[in-house]
Structure formats: C-alpha cells, structure tokens
Amino acid sequence: MFEAEAVLQGLELALLGMGTVFAFLTVLVLGTSTMSWIVQRFDVEDARPTVTRPGRPGEEDAEVVAAITAAVRIHRSRR
C-alpha cells in the first residue's frame, strides 16, 4: 500500500507543478498582451522612417555606389 500512496503523491506533486507553470505562463501572456495594447494605443508617431538626406528619391551618391561596387568585387575575388 505504501507504493500506491507514493505514486499518488508523485502524481499530485506533478500536477501541482504543471498547474503552477501554466498559471505563470498565462499571467505572462496576459501581461505582455496588455503592455502591447497600451503601447499601440498611446503610440501616435508614424512608424515609417523619414528621409533626412537632401536630394531626389532614388538618387545615389557616387561615392557610396563606388564603395559598394569595390566591396562586392573584393568579396567575389576572395571566393
């Protein structure tokens, strides 16, 4: 009879542990969802990045293009 009691006590302890983990994870998900909702509600800034460089859109700086081209050539020559 002692073995059956030990098995039942082990099952009880396992269920208690799993219940504790489930409760903690539920609280964690609810807290994260609440914080996300609060941030989205009060965030009024536009999430799109703004262009701070003067010039026409799509216009590339010649030095930047030259640097990228040189880097690509060096990378390809090392293969």
C-alpha positions as CSV (number, residue, x, y, z in Angstrom):
1,M,0.0,0.0,0.0
2,F,2.9,2.3,0.6
3,E,3.9,2.2,-3.1
4,A,0.5,3.3,-4.2
5,E,0.5,6.2,-1.8
6,A,3.9,7.3,-3.1
7,V,2.7,7.1,-6.7
8,L,-0.4,9.2,-5.9
9,Q,1.8,11.7,-4.0
10,G,4.1,11.9,-7.0
11,L,1.2,12.5,-9.4
12,E,-0.2,15.1,-7.1
13,L,3.1,16.9,-7.0
14,A,3.5,16.7,-10.8
15,L,0.0,18.2,-11.3
16,L,0.7,20.9,-8.8
17,G,4.0,21.8,-10.6
18,M,2.3,21.8,-14.1
19,G,-0.5,23.9,-12.8
20,T,1.9,26.4,-11.4
21,V,3.8,26.7,-14.7
22,F,0.6,27.0,-16.6
23,A,-0.6,29.8,-14.3
24,F,2.7,31.7,-14.6
25,L,2.7,31.4,-18.4
26,T,-0.9,32.6,-18.5
27,V,-0.1,35.6,-16.4
28,L,3.0,36.3,-18.6
29,V,1.0,36.2,-21.8
30,L,-1.8,38.4,-20.4
31,G,0.8,40.9,-19.2
32,T,2.6,41.0,-22.5
33,S,-0.6,41.4,-24.4
34,T,-1.7,44.2,-22.1
35,M,1.6,46.1,-22.5
36,S,1.4,45.7,-26.2
37,W,-2.2,47.1,-26.3
38,I,-1.1,50.0,-24.1
39,V,1.9,50.9,-26.3
40,Q,-0.2,50.6,-29.5
41,R,-2.9,52.8,-28.0
42,F,-0.7,55.7,-26.9
43,D,1.9,55.5,-29.8
44,V,1.0,58.3,-32.1
45,E,4.3,58.6,-34.0
46,D,4.4,57.4,-37.6
47,A,6.4,54.2,-37.7
48,R,7.8,54.8,-41.2
49,P,11.3,56.1,-41.4
50,T,11.8,59.6,-42.7
51,V,14.4,60.6,-45.3
52,T,16.8,63.1,-43.9
53,R,19.1,63.2,-46.9
54,P,18.6,66.1,-49.3
55,G,18.1,65.2,-53.0
56,R,15.7,63.4,-55.2
57,P,14.4,60.0,-54.2
58,G,16.4,57.2,-55.8
59,E,19.4,59.4,-56.5
60,E,22.5,57.6,-55.4
61,D,25.7,59.2,-54.1
62,A,28.5,58.3,-56.5
63,E,30.9,57.7,-53.6
64,V,28.6,55.2,-51.9
65,V,28.0,53.4,-55.2
66,A,31.7,53.2,-55.8
67,A,32.4,51.9,-52.3
68,I,29.7,49.2,-52.6
69,T,31.0,48.2,-56.0
70,A,34.5,47.9,-54.7
71,A,33.4,45.8,-51.7
72,V,31.4,43.4,-53.9
73,R,34.4,43.0,-56.2
74,I,36.7,42.2,-53.2
75,H,34.2,39.8,-51.8
76,R,33.8,37.9,-55.1
77,S,37.6,37.8,-55.7
78,R,38.1,36.0,-52.4
79,R,35.8,33.1,-53.2
